[in-house]
Amino acid sequence: MGSGWSSEEERQPLLGPGLGPAPGAAWRSRGEAAAAAAAVLPAAAPSPGRVYGRRWLVLLLFSLLGFVQGLVWNTWGPIQNSARQAYGFSSWDIALLVLWGPIGFMPCFAFMWLLDKRGLRITVLLTSFLMVLGTGLRCIPISDLMLKRRLIHAGQLLNGLAGPTVMNAAPFLSTTWFSADERATATAIASMLSYLGGACAFLVGPLVVPAPNGTAPLLASENSRAHIKDRIETVLYAEFGVVCLLFSATLAYFPPRPPLPPSVAAASQRLSYRRSFCRLLSNLRFLMIALAYAIPLGVFAGWSGVLDLILTPVHVSQVDAGWIGFWSIVGGCVVGIAMARFADFIRGMLKLILLLLFSGATLSSTWFTLTCLNSITHLPLTTVTLYASCILLGVFLNSSIPIFFELFVETVYPVPEGITCGVVTFLSNMFMGVLLFFLTFYHTDVKGSCLNSVSIVKNKTLNKN
């Protein structure tokens, strides 16, 4: 990153002599590199960094794209009972519709290469175009239910292929457009909006689409198959329209980079694609942190995507499951952005923040598990306890995401941000896929899912220590 602004010769005077690593020496973090650059620049020289007001528009467009991608990905989980009646979906279909998200990360490394070589604009345009195709396929009017289900699956897969960009490129965007004291905040906003989109699916789906008889006390005339199908198609058309609008906006204005870099770290030369992977795979500290992120966050994301399916055996309605999922993710987004803003001002506390967040996540998941095992623990299984434990678990886990991203980038600098975050999100989606595959074939009641969730969170805490 940074090579697009200037040639190699032009870049050397900006960085100054002695900023590259000596033979056998370790690379410095982004902050250390910037401090070293400031020390060697002449006193009369102007600051090498400049920020532009348009950076907030770029951040807004990218964040909205991530928001809609998360919304489309989580369309079917919160309304799985209604989708069964309208389209004849099975449990396997519902799980697979969510599973297309992590499956879409299979070509993740190709998107990472495109981001590193072609920059933000080309990558974002390709991503938004895939979303247009995916949401458009789901809206094709056809009476054959078998073909309709296949089109819906194809659309979810294309939307899943957009996931690598919206999940990986947030640190790349923040370094490209934002100064050092705004990077963590920009990373948090860009990365958390995708999760907020998934949360809004918990709200939009159950409120727009009526539940079938047996899961909510609605009138039989309103719960007819045709009426439910019409309401689902209304949601699909609305999502298609929003995606087309965002694609038009990014096509009209989404610059690949500012005229001048915002910091020395943004202008510095990074490792090549091949050397970056060698550096990542040989860095034991990075691999440990990556597993500490990927295992619990991947499992929790998959668990949230089929929360309605998991809570149905304990007679939690589609609407209640939607509200639980919504508030757990929204709380995590709000706390995550606040934590990132706090980290912008106080450096060197990322590990402490993560330890506090995961201590809370461990306690919340333990509470949820013991509550679900009420036949053994005799704890009351009520709506209040389900709401409280699930929301707290989502708040603690989701708010750690931007902190992790900053820690990843600092740990392996000067590996490009897109490659670093691409590797960890690929691992996260791999574990999400494993959980969804497990739930598809072995899901019998909520207790097994809860035990699996809490054991994973505990494993993460052990890895952090």
Helices and strands as residue ranges (DSSP letters): H 8-15, H 30-40, H 55-73, G 77-79, H 80-87, H 91-103, H 108-118, H 120-138, H 145-161, H 163-168, H 170-177, H 183-208, G 220-223, H 225-252, H 264-267, H 273-281, H 284-305, H 307-311, G 312-314, H 318-345, H 350-372, H 374-377, H 383-398, H 401-412, H 417-442, H 446-464
